[in-house]
Amino acid sequence: MDRERLSQEMANIVGKENVLSSETDLLLYGYDASLFRAKPDCIVLPGSTEEVSKVVRFAHENGIHVVGRGSGTNLSGGTIPAQGGIVIHFSRMNRILEIDLENQRVVVEPGIFTLTLKNALARYGYVYQPDPASEKVSTLGGNFGENSGGPHCLKYGVTTNHMLGAEVVLYDGSVIQVGGKSLDNPGYDLTGILVGSEGTLGIATKLVLRIMPKPEAVKTMLAIYNSLEDAGKTVSAIIADGIIPATLEMIDKLTIKAVEESVHAGFPLDAEAVLLIELDGLKDGMERLAERIMEICRKNNVREVKAAKTEAERMQLWAGRKGAFGAVARLRPNYLVCDGTVPRTKLPEVLTRVMEVGKKYGLAIANVFHAGDGNLHPLILFDERNEEELRKVHLAGSEILKICSDAGGTISGEHGIGTEKKKEMLFVFSPRDITAMGKVKKAFDPDDVYNPGKVLPEQP
Amino acid sequence: MPKGDKISSKFKEIIGESHIVKDSEKLQAYAVDGKKPKIVVSPGKIEEVSKIVAYANQEQLSIIPRGNGTKLGMGGIPKKVDIVLSTLRLKKVTDNDCENLTLSVQSGMPLKEVQKMLAKEGRGYFLPLDPPFTDKATLGGIVASNSSGPKRLLYGTARDLIIGTKAVFPNGDIVVSGGKTVKNVSGYDMCKLLIGSYGTLGILCEITFKLLPLPEKEATLLIPFARLEEADGFVRELIGSQLIPTSVETLNPTTVKKMKYSISTSNGYYLVAIGLEGVREGVDRQVSDMGEIGKKHGALKAEVLDTEKQNAFWTALRDFSKGLAKSAPGSISLKSNFLISKRGEMLASFEKMTKESGMDCAILSHSGNGILHAHLLPGRSLRSKSDSLVELIRKLTAEAVKNEGNLVVESAPVAIKKKVDVWGQSRDDYRVVRRLKEQIDPAGILNPGRFLGGI
């Protein structure tokens, strides 16, 4: 169908002012936070489930693909309209529908920013735990599609552990409810399979989330190291000692430099690595637990370990961590962020090997990651205008994922497979495993309406 | 369909004669809802499971997976029972990585043995699941039926604790999902589909769990209340507070009376049982705070149990239905979910409705989760009460649905199972459930008829 007619049809459903189709629009909605580009045919901004349903029904009847999109912070090309079609942008569906404190649930529309919800809950003394670094702009619909993580997921689990239900528009425009405010609904756990399916199985138009009372106390510590390996060993040792802090984040020298130039979090510039360790929960016994952690740091040659004394100091440390990706972007024009994840016991060894890959290809690598989860984020810095460098970056990225999977790990901890890592799926899964996933896709979306060409590698 | 002889000689080839049961009398013990299998097979390796399933698929023979058989009464009446596949020989620990707080283990292993082993590792670990059938439940059965216990309040259920599975799908493929890392978004989260699927999509053979270190201290607090409203007010305040109990269970007087643990001072009372785990200081403070909150809501006193008594108490609570099976045969077990805040109202209406039907009812509620287990006790005159039981189950289901939940009949005499939908009121997502089943098990060989919608 030609673009003009498609826009007209869409305008009939959502109103002319909610359809974007200029050349500039098509360019703007053709990329996300990954290195990929494509071109949609039309962008639609629906205002209700009914409108989403009508858009999808029309698309299905006319053989047009549909890709859902929040803020486009996706790091693996998940929101790229790889085969054209309609992009449904959820910026207008961004309301909190219900804050139900008694039942410890909230119901939201998918376009709401993660942090907007968290701020609204803070007023009542409640929290929604997952905290992706991009939470200022990332949407909960996007978090649902990607099963997003974040620092606090170490203790509290990732998005899937907090998503209890959804209203979902299926491939043909029909609408179903999966899960709900109550737990243990009979039937297959459809919410569980939809979360992290990267928009390939259905589009959520309402989400039911678990919230909990804010922890009574919190203590944040900064541990400073002269060696990256010692920092890695500390992480393994804390977990092996049976301590699960709320967060256990690592930031290396190159990242520290970038962060200090932009955010001024107070990380020492001459350190090789710092750990950001936070405890939360009851105030009772927290001091003793903090002392046990500091003792483990000292045993692993920490240079200095100190606790944030005020809430302002704590916020500053976190600003450094959360602003890290943005800060690193100041060092070189582009970066590729890898998302390999390994068993925590393998962390020191894998870190060393990752840095060797950088040396081998002559590429600078900055590290800032969820160490307590074994979830690495090596950021490979480059300039995409240099084709030779770009080629090396892709090789190095793939090699790092191979190192992670060979260490018993996996190729993505929280950023998704998208377009970027389809080939690498075969590092961790056999063709049989992929075939089984393909059946799930078939059951939900037999006509391949949603986000085609993502997640599953083409089968031979 | 091939003859019995042909089937058994094929399976003999795969696993050897000693791991096959085909003697008619012995097979009786493996009957499901009165339907006796043609053969029972006990494979010792995942590859053997794969071959058995592939053959069954080709010959359209149905398979009922089985661990220690504690949940075979659950679900609808099977359409067809050809092969019972026992997982009991699959009990290897394939990767013990306590330092990474993960464990991979085969599905035929009883949970109890895992816990015993983990407690002895290094500084001591545990798998934070505490479902019923403490002595017998196998990991595969627990996960396939998404079975859980009081500790789910703090630690969640199988869906929060499992990071990887290896399962044999109906075409015989050995399918790996997830992995050994605590975070993983590589591909679809197939583990979630298998958890609670009652063996209708695949046979779970190996499972990777997240572990936790054994807590420094545990304590149990028993707080009796004369009135349900008081107990509920207490729980409401507790759940909304910053305190972090591991479990909060409410027992009605009938449960207190029938439980295999004597709480002499609580006769006729509603009992709120609280489990606490964690660092010493935190547990001590919570014991004292909760005692105070209890008083405020009208509790006469609180009893703190020591280590030995705690174990006995929680075991009796978990295994309540097992104890009941002996003392009150013919009882019907129901599980209902609903909005957390409706815990008190649900308990009250379940009590009222069963009483109106002339029956007694033992209720245990996971009060912080919005889930209750009700055991209807029709006594000896089950046959004469059959119709009123069916009517009662309908009424209870409607009550749960009103509170955004549902009701599942977990065990009942076949005569009752024939007259109710054991899976409760159907939902609009069942058509996707059905399509998933058709895609993954087109011949319908795995547990046919036992899952919802007749799947």
Interface residues (C-beta under 8 A of the other chain):
Chain A: L101 E102 N103 Q104 E146 N147 G149 C153 L154 G157 V158 T160 N161 L170 I176 Q177 V178 G180 K181 S182 L183 D184 N185 P186 G187 Y188 D189 L190 T191 G192 I193 V195 G196 S197 L201 P213 K214 P215 E216 S236 I239 A240 D241 G242 I243 I244 G281 L282 D284 G285 R288 L289 T341 V342 P343 R344 T345 H370 D373 G374 N375 G408 G409 T410 I411 S412 G413 E414 H415 G416 I417 K421 M425 V428 F429 S430 R432 D433 I434 T435 A436 M437 K439 V440 K441 K442 A443 F444 V455 L456
Chain B: D97 C98 E99 N100 L101 T102 G122 R123 Y125 N146 S148 G156 T157 R159 D160 F169 D173 I174 V175 V176 S177 G179 K180 T181 V182 K183 N184 V185 S186 G187 Y188 D189 M190 K192 L193 I195 G196 S197 L201 L212 P213 L214 I239 G240 S241 Q242 L243 I244 G278 V279 R280 E281 G282 D284 R285 Q286 K335 N337 F338 L339 I340 S341 N369 G370 I371 N403 E404 G405 N406 V408 W423 G424 R427 D428 D429 Y430 R431 V432 V433 R435 L436 E438 Q439 I440 L452
